[in-house]
Amino acid sequence: SVDSSLGGLSRSSTVASLDTDSTKSSGQSNSNSDTCAEFRVKYVGAIEKLKYNESKSLEGPLDLINYIDVAQQDGKLPFVPGEEEFIMGVSKYGIKVSTSDQYDVLHRHALYLIVRMVCYDDGLGAGKSLLALKTTDAASEECSLWVYQCNSLEQAQAICKVLSTAFDSVLMSEKS
């Protein structure tokens, strides 16, 4: 039997989430906060320009995961990304996703427009993890979901961690 190794873990048990509304700060200051951490990811797809009332229901990490699941089942988002790998750079300015030669920028997500970030196992059994970003526009009337595939949950959690450190350093520098 295949599933005995899973030990009855539900997908939600592997969720790591970053809620940017939180005011908790780990208090670690990183003098070198301009550094950009880079990760190789694949791009699954996006659901753009969700109206405000739709995006209001996407508050918690599980809401986001369920929404993406349904979108995949409805064919609005693919289950599996394209072959091409992209470089996701995370810095205190936000996230930049560019081609592996770094000539073309696929997406830019400004730090202040990222509302939430969730990483979780994609449930397809190959050990891949999805990283979902919820961003808003400057007028915050609409939000978008961006879904990337990471090589592992560890990689996805590392991206969440770097991003959360970026938020902390920006919040710290605003206070000082």
C-alpha positions as semicolon CSV with decimal commas, in nm:
position;residue;x (nm);y (nm);z (nm)
1;S;0,000;0,000;0,000
2;V;0,134;0,338;-0,096
3;D;-0,027;0,572;0,150
4;S;0,094;0,406;0,470
5;S;0,410;0,614;0,457
6;L;0,206;0,933;0,474
7;G;0,089;0,843;0,821
8;G;-0,244;1,014;0,771
9;L;-0,099;1,359;0,722
10;S;-0,347;1,596;0,573
11;R;-0,226;1,857;0,329
12;S;-0,303;2,134;0,570
13;S;-0,046;1,999;0,811
14;T;0,236;2,110;0,583
15;V;0,113;2,465;0,540
16;A;0,351;2,746;0,615
17;S;0,199;3,086;0,588
18;L;0,308;3,442;0,601
19;D;0,046;3,696;0,696
20;T;0,186;4,038;0,629
21;D;-0,069;4,209;0,851
22;S;0,099;4,068;1,157
23;T;0,303;4,310;1,359
24;K;0,520;4,045;1,522
25;S;0,881;4,088;1,438
26;S;1,151;3,839;1,512
27;G;1,371;4,134;1,600
28;Q;1,661;4,006;1,393
29;S;1,818;4,292;1,212
30;N;2,015;4,204;0,908
31;S;2,265;4,473;0,820
32;N;2,289;4,334;0,470
33;S;1,917;4,360;0,401
34;D;1,959;4,454;0,035
35;T;2,076;4,107;-0,045
36;C;1,852;3,916;-0,263
37;A;1,799;3,547;-0,207
38;E;1,744;3,358;-0,529
39;F;1,545;3,042;-0,584
40;R;1,476;2,834;-0,892
41;V;1,102;2,788;-0,935
42;K;0,854;2,703;-1,206
43;Y;0,552;2,916;-1,286
44;V;0,214;2,744;-1,261
45;G;-0,015;3,033;-1,340
46;A;-0,210;3,326;-1,205
47;I;-0,565;3,430;-1,138
48;E;-0,560;3,802;-1,187
49;K;-0,788;4,087;-1,096
50;L;-1,021;3,921;-0,850
51;K;-1,279;4,172;-0,739
52;Y;-1,262;4,302;-0,384
53;N;-1,561;4,099;-0,258
54;E;-1,409;3,779;-0,400
55;S;-1,070;3,849;-0,250
56;K;-1,220;3,923;0,091
57;S;-1,312;3,557;0,124
58;L;-0,947;3,461;0,067
59;E;-0,814;3,567;0,405
60;G;-0,667;3,252;0,558
61;P;-0,403;3,024;0,409
62;L;-0,651;2,737;0,372
63;D;-0,894;2,964;0,185
64;L;-0,619;3,034;-0,064
65;I;-0,526;2,668;-0,099
66;N;-0,888;2,562;-0,148
67;Y;-0,944;2,837;-0,402
68;I;-0,640;2,727;-0,603
69;D;-0,749;2,362;-0,582
70;V;-1,091;2,449;-0,723
71;A;-0,937;2,670;-0,993
72;Q;-0,715;2,378;-1,098
73;Q;-1,011;2,141;-1,110
74;D;-1,206;2,396;-1,316
75;G;-0,918;2,428;-1,561
76;K;-0,847;2,793;-1,472
77;L;-0,502;2,697;-1,346
78;P;-0,285;2,407;-1,458
79;F;-0,191;2,135;-1,209
80;V;0,163;2,118;-1,342
81;P;0,383;2,411;-1,447
82;G;0,562;2,447;-1,777
83;E;0,912;2,304;-1,811
84;E;1,094;2,635;-1,796
85;E;1,266;2,727;-1,473
86;F;1,263;3,083;-1,350
87;I;1,473;3,263;-1,094
88;M;1,272;3,408;-0,807
89;G;1,469;3,682;-0,636
90;V;1,346;3,797;-0,296
91;S;1,467;4,123;-0,145
92;K;1,334;4,402;0,072
93;Y;1,182;4,552;-0,243
94;G;0,971;4,246;-0,310
95;I;0,987;3,955;-0,549
96;K;1,121;3,949;-0,900
97;V;1,071;3,645;-1,119
98;S;1,295;3,635;-1,424
99;T;1,409;3,389;-1,687
100;S;1,706;3,175;-1,590
101;D;1,939;3,392;-1,801
102;Q;1,785;3,688;-1,614
103;Y;1,725;3,885;-1,934
104;D;1,348;3,885;-1,916
105;V;1,143;3,966;-1,611
106;L;0,827;3,760;-1,591
107;H;0,674;3,925;-1,283
108;R;0,753;4,184;-1,023
109;H;0,567;4,185;-0,694
110;A;0,639;4,494;-0,486
111;L;0,680;4,408;-0,120
112;Y;0,405;4,645;-0,005
113;L;0,153;4,487;-0,244
114;I;0,205;4,130;-0,121
115;V;-0,080;4,050;0,113
116;R;-0,017;3,688;0,190
117;M;0,211;3,402;0,098
118;V;0,136;3,033;0,147
119;C;0,339;2,725;0,068
120;Y;0,203;2,374;0,072
121;D;0,247;2,030;-0,077
122;D;0,085;2,014;-0,420
123;G;-0,084;1,685;-0,331
124;L;0,030;1,513;-0,651
125;G;0,271;1,288;-0,467
126;A;0,599;1,388;-0,631
127;G;0,718;1,589;-0,331
128;K;0,675;1,921;-0,509
129;S;0,536;2,220;-0,326
130;L;0,333;2,512;-0,445
131;L;0,396;2,866;-0,338
132;A;0,098;3,098;-0,369
133;L;0,119;3,476;-0,343
134;K;-0,178;3,700;-0,297
135;T;-0,106;4,051;-0,418
136;T;-0,322;4,358;-0,432
137;D;-0,311;4,663;-0,653
138;A;-0,224;5,007;-0,519
139;A;-0,591;5,106;-0,503
140;S;-0,654;4,768;-0,331
141;E;-0,974;4,714;-0,521
142;E;-0,856;4,393;-0,678
143;C;-0,624;4,114;-0,583
144;S;-0,438;3,851;-0,782
145;L;-0,309;3,505;-0,700
146;W;0,025;3,389;-0,838
147;V;0,120;3,023;-0,815
148;Y;0,474;2,890;-0,844
149;Q;0,606;2,539;-0,804
150;C;0,906;2,479;-0,579
151;N;1,131;2,173;-0,583
152;S;1,050;2,088;-0,223
153;L;0,860;2,208;0,079
154;E;1,194;2,311;0,231
155;Q;1,257;2,543;-0,062
156;A;0,906;2,688;-0,038
157;Q;0,945;2,745;0,335
158;A;1,284;2,907;0,277
159;I;1,123;3,155;0,036
160;C;0,853;3,233;0,295
161;K;1,123;3,284;0,555
162;V;1,331;3,518;0,341
163;L;1,022;3,719;0,255
164;S;0,918;3,742;0,616
165;T;1,268;3,864;0,705
166;A;1,236;4,127;0,431
167;F;0,907;4,246;0,584
168;D;1,065;4,257;0,927
169;S;1,363;4,459;0,810
170;V;1,139;4,710;0,631
171;L;0,915;4,742;0,937
172;M;1,218;4,780;1,162
173;S;1,370;5,050;0,943
174;E;1,041;5,241;0,942
175;K;1,032;5,239;1,322
176;S;1,389;5,355;1,370
